[in-house]
Amino acid sequence: MADGRRGVALVTGGSRGIGAAASVALAADGWDVGVNYRTRADDAAQVVKACEQLGRRAIAVQADVVEADQIERLFDTVTAELGPIGAVINNAGIVTPAARVAEYDAARLEQVFRVNSVSAFLVAGAAVRRMSTASGGAGGVIVNISSRAAVLGSAGEYVDYAASKAAVDALTIGLANEVATEGIRVLGVRPGLIETEIHAPGRLERIGATPPLGRPGRAEEVAEVIAFLVSDRSSYMTGSSVDVAGGR
Ligand SMILES: NC(=O)c1ccc[n+]([C@@H]2O[C@H](COP(=O)([O-])OP(=O)(O)OC[C@H]3O[C@@H](n4cnc5c(N)ncnc54)[C@H](OP(=O)(O)O)[C@@H]3O)[C@@H](O)[C@H]2O)c1
């Protein structure tokens, strides 16, 4: 443990994309990793294998992070099998199909806010209850995965998704201030266009070259920033969100 803080990390939505890359980057940095997934057990098992090949312990845990009881089971399982959790990557998320605001119905809105916003609050709350030095915990770091969409608004595509991520940005600021004296730092990452399965077919091909850097990002490029934020190398940062968006 090079910086003395690395221990056990929990990554929600760790089976694919940015969460999978974050799990592997954290393992490479010396963390043992709880890899959460909702449906894709085989993908989560591959991520666990990649972490183990780096010499770390890792487990895959199925849980739907919109359900409070499943979040409790997720945290309890990771703690029982790997030890007290010192870092939580609040990453699980979905996008909605492209549509204009005037076309949204309540079911669509409830789903995107539930998966992206409500779950982020519930996961962060579960982390604070266990990490806070005010309740006997050892402190830690929470990294909330937002999106550049929260700032750009995503007109004509998914303004609801953008708004659900703006809620995550506010969570980062407010919670950071709430727990700053309890040993917990709270940070955000706002990825831009990153090559993962989250995009509708053809979207990356259509707009992937539009960021100033002229290409979409790779999940590993976001994961490096996450690994920095959970390490002591960012020890004087809390409440801020970092754009990883190729200038977009
Ligand atoms: N890719 C981008 O361009 C981009 C840009 C900005 C922000 N982001 C954000 O980055 C995060 C990761 O995105 P990604 O592109 O890596 O997505 P992805 O490739 O579609 O992966 C999504 C992950 O979230 C999990 N998941 C979804 N709903 C869940 C739930 N209810 N409970 C538990 N796990 C759940 C999935 O599990 P299963 O594999 O089991 O289905 C999967 O591991 C999201 O919050 C997304 O909004 C992505």
The ligand as a MOL file (V3000), in Angstrom:
LIG
                    3D

  0  0  0     0  0            999 V3000
M  V30 BEGIN CTAB
M  V30 COUNTS 48 52 0 0 0
M  V30 BEGIN ATOM
M  V30 1 N -19.8360 6.2160 -22.0540 0
M  V30 2 C -20.0220 7.5310 -22.0460 0
M  V30 3 O -19.8560 8.2070 -23.0920 0
M  V30 4 C -20.4030 8.2320 -20.7760 0
M  V30 5 C -20.3570 9.6350 -20.7800 0
M  V30 6 C -20.7190 10.3270 -19.6300 0
M  V30 7 C -21.0940 9.6340 -18.5000 0
M  V30 8 N -21.1290 8.2590 -18.5210 0 CHG=1
M  V30 9 C -21.5650 7.5960 -17.2980 0
M  V30 10 O -20.6030 6.6330 -16.8910 0
M  V30 11 C -21.2620 5.5550 -16.1980 0
M  V30 12 C -20.8610 4.2480 -16.8510 0
M  V30 13 O -21.2620 4.3010 -18.2120 0
M  V30 14 P -20.7460 3.2790 -19.3260 0
M  V30 15 O -20.6530 4.0430 -20.5740 0
M  V30 16 O -19.5950 2.5250 -18.8020 0 CHG=-1
M  V30 17 O -22.0530 2.3430 -19.4080 0
M  V30 18 P -22.2660 0.8150 -19.8690 0
M  V30 19 O -21.1120 0.3550 -20.6860 0
M  V30 20 O -23.6290 0.7600 -20.4460 0
M  V30 21 O -22.2380 0.0310 -18.4690 0
M  V30 22 C -23.2350 0.3050 -17.5260 0
M  V30 23 C -22.9160 -0.4680 -16.2670 0
M  V30 24 O -23.8980 -0.1220 -15.2800 0
M  V30 25 C -24.5040 -1.3120 -14.7930 0
M  V30 26 N -25.8640 -1.0140 -14.3710 0
M  V30 27 C -26.8500 -0.3740 -15.0750 0
M  V30 28 N -27.9550 -0.2560 -14.3270 0
M  V30 29 C -27.6640 -0.8210 -13.1230 0
M  V30 30 C -28.3960 -1.0190 -11.9300 0
M  V30 31 N -29.6670 -0.6200 -11.8090 0
M  V30 32 N -27.7790 -1.6580 -10.8930 0
M  V30 33 C -26.4860 -2.0790 -10.9870 0
M  V30 34 N -25.7480 -1.9200 -12.0990 0
M  V30 35 C -26.3320 -1.2990 -13.1540 0
M  V30 36 C -24.3810 -2.3240 -15.9090 0
M  V30 37 O -24.4820 -3.6430 -15.3920 0
M  V30 38 P -24.7650 -4.9560 -16.3740 0
M  V30 39 O -23.4900 -5.1460 -17.1810 0
M  V30 40 O -24.9810 -6.0920 -15.4530 0
M  V30 41 O -25.9290 -4.5950 -17.2280 0
M  V30 42 C -22.9840 -1.9680 -16.4370 0
M  V30 43 O -21.9850 -2.5410 -15.6210 0
M  V30 44 C -22.7530 5.8530 -16.2690 0
M  V30 45 O -23.1720 6.4670 -15.0690 0
M  V30 46 C -22.8640 6.8300 -17.4330 0
M  V30 47 O -23.9880 7.6530 -17.3360 0
M  V30 48 C -20.7930 7.5470 -19.6220 0
M  V30 END ATOM
M  V30 BEGIN BOND
M  V30 1 1 1 2
M  V30 2 2 2 3
M  V30 3 1 2 4
M  V30 4 1 4 5
M  V30 5 2 4 48
M  V30 6 2 5 6
M  V30 7 1 6 7
M  V30 8 2 7 8
M  V30 9 1 8 9
M  V30 10 1 8 48
M  V30 11 1 9 10
M  V30 12 1 9 46
M  V30 13 1 10 11
M  V30 14 1 11 12
M  V30 15 1 11 44
M  V30 16 1 12 13
M  V30 17 1 13 14
M  V30 18 2 14 15
M  V30 19 1 14 16
M  V30 20 1 14 17
M  V30 21 1 17 18
M  V30 22 2 18 19
M  V30 23 1 18 20
M  V30 24 1 18 21
M  V30 25 1 21 22
M  V30 26 1 22 23
M  V30 27 1 23 24
M  V30 28 1 23 42
M  V30 29 1 24 25
M  V30 30 1 25 26
M  V30 31 1 25 36
M  V30 32 1 26 27
M  V30 33 1 26 35
M  V30 34 2 27 28
M  V30 35 1 28 29
M  V30 36 1 29 30
M  V30 37 2 29 35
M  V30 38 1 30 31
M  V30 39 2 30 32
M  V30 40 1 32 33
M  V30 41 2 33 34
M  V30 42 1 34 35
M  V30 43 1 36 37
M  V30 44 1 36 42
M  V30 45 1 37 38
M  V30 46 2 38 39
M  V30 47 1 38 40
M  V30 48 1 38 41
M  V30 49 1 42 43
M  V30 50 1 44 45
M  V30 51 1 44 46
M  V30 52 1 46 47
M  V30 END BOND
M  V30 END CTAB
M  END
